[in-house]
Amino acid sequence: MREELKSVLEGITSARQLEAEFLNTLSLLEFTGARKISKTVAEHHPSLEVLDHLADETRHAAALKRLAVEVGGGEPGYIAREAAAKYFYKLDRELAAWVEDLVGQPDMVLTYRLVTTMIERRAMVLYPLYRKASATSSVRDELRAIIIEEQGHRVAIEEACVAMLEPYGVTSLAAPEAVESAFFSAFLRELAAEVEDRLVFEKSA
């Protein structure tokens, strides 16, 4: 999957408008994460950990949106918007069900930590590869900052997640990882198809 992702990112970064739309899609995903936090574990005054995470996700969404506008020369559209939304929604729903089956009842905090762990593990693959592919210095600089912040969250939240799972005999995140991988693969296929269609259209225009 890594090589396929690299190939798609090379296609995206070969066309300025495509890159702007991809940045906007990434902004949407960060915003979706922030909104999910605010509607669940941050519905009432939450812990400092959650507040810090909410603030960072919101800041990342804004930073990526600014880059999308900068690269696109104005407010861009999206690429693979529906596929991105579907990835997040299905992952959240499936892992919530997995947690409920495991503990015998819904657990909002564990689900939040588990979904966050899976998404930020994915970000630690996606963002460095995108940073390497992009020729835009402002994009590379911002991605460097986001990677540092996401890495800090990932380690702290993953450790808390594993600690919550241990009493139920779960010592590996392999099962939720497999769920995330399947949904991301589906998103990547749709993204690759859209990128290919757009590049063919632009070459023929």
C-alpha positions in Angstrom: 0.0 0.0 0.0 2.9 2.3 0.7 4.1 2.3 -2.9 0.6 2.9 -4.2 0.2 5.8 -1.8 3.6 7.3 -3.0 2.4 7.0 -6.6 -0.9 8.7 -5.9 0.9 11.6 -4.0 3.3 12.0 -7.0 0.3 12.4 -9.2 -1.4 14.9 -6.8 1.7 17.1 -6.5 2.2 17.2 -10.2 -0.8 19.5 -10.7 -1.1 22.6 -8.5 -5.0 22.6 -8.5 -5.0 18.9 -7.5 -2.7 19.6 -4.6 -4.8 22.4 -3.4 -7.9 20.2 -3.5 -6.0 17.4 -1.7 -4.9 19.9 1.0 -8.6 20.9 1.4 -9.6 17.3 1.8 -6.9 16.8 4.5 -8.2 20.0 6.2 -11.7 18.4 6.1 -10.4 15.2 7.7 -8.7 17.2 10.5 -11.9 19.2 11.0 -14.0 16.1 11.1 -11.7 14.7 13.8 -12.0 18.0 15.8 -15.8 18.0 15.5 -16.0 14.4 16.6 -13.9 15.2 19.7 -16.1 18.2 20.5 -19.3 16.2 20.2 -18.1 13.2 22.3 -15.3 13.4 24.9 -15.3 17.2 24.8 -19.1 17.7 25.0 -18.5 19.0 28.5 -15.4 20.5 30.0 -12.8 17.8 29.3 -9.3 16.9 30.5 -6.3 18.8 29.5 -5.2 15.9 27.2 -8.5 16.2 25.3 -8.4 20.0 25.1 -4.9 20.0 23.8 -5.8 17.4 21.1 -9.0 19.4 20.1 -6.9 22.6 19.8 -4.3 20.9 17.7 -6.8 19.2 15.4 -8.6 22.5 14.9 -5.3 24.3 14.2 -4.2 21.6 11.7 -7.5 22.0 9.9 -7.0 25.8 9.7 -3.4 25.5 8.6 -4.2 23.0 5.8 -7.1 25.2 4.7 -4.8 28.2 4.5 -2.3 26.2 2.4 -5.1 25.0 0.1 -6.1 28.6 -0.6 -2.5 29.6 -1.1 -1.7 26.8 -3.5 -5.0 27.0 -5.3 -5.0 30.8 -5.6 -8.4 30.9 -3.9 -10.9 28.6 -2.1 -10.5 25.2 -3.8 -12.9 22.3 -4.0 -12.0 18.8 -2.8 -10.7 15.6 -4.2 -12.2 12.3 -3.0 -14.3 14.2 -0.5 -17.0 11.5 -0.2 -14.4 8.8 0.0 -12.6 10.6 2.8 -15.7 11.2 4.8 -16.7 7.6 4.3 -13.3 6.4 5.6 -13.6 8.4 8.8 -17.3 7.5 9.4 -16.9 3.8 8.8 -13.7 3.6 10.9 -15.4 5.3 13.8 -18.5 3.2 13.6 -16.7 -0.1 13.2 -14.2 0.5 16.1 -17.1 1.7 18.3 -18.8 -1.6 17.7 -15.5 -3.5 18.3 -15.1 -1.8 21.7 -18.7 -2.5 22.6 -18.3 -6.2 21.8 -15.1 -6.3 23.9 -16.2 -4.5 27.0 -19.9 -5.3 26.9 -21.2 -1.7 26.6 -20.3 1.5 24.7 -17.2 3.2 25.9 -16.8 6.7 24.5 -13.4 7.4 25.9 -11.8 4.1 24.7 -13.4 4.5 21.3 -12.0 8.0 21.1 -8.5 6.8 22.0 -8.7 3.8 19.7 -9.9 5.8 16.6 -7.4 8.5 17.3 -4.5 6.0 17.6 -5.5 4.4 14.3 -5.9 7.7 12.4 -2.7 9.2 13.8 -0.7 6.0 12.9 -2.0 6.5 9.4 -1.0 10.2 9.5 2.5 9.2 10.4 2.7 7.3 7.1 0.7 9.8 4.9 2.1 13.1 6.0 5.9 12.3 5.7 5.3 10.8 2.2 3.3 13.8 1.2 5.9 16.2 2.6 8.5 14.4 0.5 6.4 14.6 -2.7 5.4 18.2 -2.4 7.5 20.9 -4.2 5.8 23.7 -2.2 8.0 24.9 0.6 5.2 26.3 2.7 3.5 22.9 2.5 6.6 21.1 3.6 7.2 23.4 6.5 3.7 23.1 7.8 3.6 19.4 7.4 6.8 19.2 9.4 5.1 21.0 12.3 2.0 18.9 12.1 4.0 15.7 12.1 5.7 16.7 15.3 2.4 17.4 17.0 0.7 14.3 15.7 3.5 12.1 16.8 3.3 13.5 20.3 -0.4 12.8 20.5 -0.1 9.4 18.9 2.4 8.1 21.5 0.4 9.5 24.5 -3.0 8.4 23.4 -1.8 5.0 22.1 -0.3 4.2 25.5 -3.5 5.2 27.3 -5.5 3.1 24.8 -3.3 0.0 25.4 -3.6 0.5 29.1 -7.4 0.6 28.9 -7.5 -2.6 26.7 -5.2 -4.7 28.9 -7.8 -5.6 31.5 -9.8 -7.2 28.7 -6.9 -9.4 27.6 -6.0 -7.3 24.5 -2.3 -6.8 24.2 -2.1 -6.0 20.5 -3.8 -3.4 18.3 -3.6 -5.8 15.3 -7.4 -6.2 15.0 -8.3 -2.5 14.9 -5.3 -1.9 12.7 -6.6 -4.4 10.2 -10.0 -2.6 10.2 -8.3 0.8 9.6 -6.1 -0.7 6.8 -9.1 -2.1 5.0 -11.0 1.3 5.1 -7.9 3.3 4.1 -7.3 0.9 1.2 -10.8 1.6 0.0 -10.3 5.4 0.3 -6.9 5.1 -1.5 -8.5 3.3 -4.4 -11.1 5.9 -4.9 -8.5 8.7 -4.5 -6.2 7.1 -7.1 -9.1 6.7 -9.6 -10.1 10.4 -9.2 -6.5 11.6 -9.5 -6.0 9.5 -12.6 -9.2 10.8 -14.2 -8.2 14.4 -13.4 -4.7 14.1 -14.8 -6.0 12.5 -18.0 -8.5 15.3 -18.4 -5.9 18.0 -17.8 -3.6 16.5 -20.3 -6.3 16.4 -23.0 -7.6 19.9 -22.3 
